[in-house]
């Protein structure tokens, strides 16, 4: 078919038809409103030792709406136009012929190729189709969401905040310490308390007592030891009695005394 001519222009027509979908109630996350932050924690014990996990969760109010999902279907038709096309018998002649000459071109080219029998009809059909009559039809669907009404109902959703969590001792104000944290797999639901996913901060009793003693130059411990966990909008205060942390305090004091002797 290389001798059957050059490329012809195509015309594209697009028609759209809308099909109405079912009406249903849904909660729209993209319309949610942040209403605050919540500091949550969990305590773990292992013999005389214990530790905490902390998370800072942003709280959202998600509205319920009545919505309809319509389907906008596009019917796309591409049809070859051959009102005027290039002469297939010779690129060099640059002759232009009207559409009525297409069959004559194909017959003339057939005579030049001298194709016998059934091949003759096949060639004529393909040659004429090259110029006129062929078209391509396809459809494209687009979901169009329409909010019909807000019901006035809400549900709550949560996600981890990007803000840091620090801690300090009220006895030594202004001396803050950072916690170590880990980023686990993304939290997949909207529960408030999720410690096995997202951004989780860790604080061991042995670690914060060591920091407390490092601020206390005379190594004197006044019980209870109070600790403030600090975030932007939500803080928590913890108090530890002597019987709860004495073992860890004495262990850290022995290590600090040994370090002082070595220095």
Buried (B, 14 or more C-beta within 10 A) or exposed (E): EEEBBEEBEEEEEEEEEEEEBEEEEBBBEEEBEEEEBBBBBEEEEEEEBBBBBBBBBBBBBBBBBBBBBBEEBEEBBBBBEBEEBBBBBEEEEEEEBEEEBBBEBBEBBBEEEEBEEEEBEEBBEEBBBBBBEBEEEEEEEEEBEEEEEEEEEBEEBBBBBEEBBBBBBEEEEEEEBEBEBEEEEEBEEBEEEBBEBBBBBBBBBBBBBBBBBEEBEEEEBEBEBBBBBBBEEBBBEBEBEEEBBBEBBEBBBEEBEEEEEEE
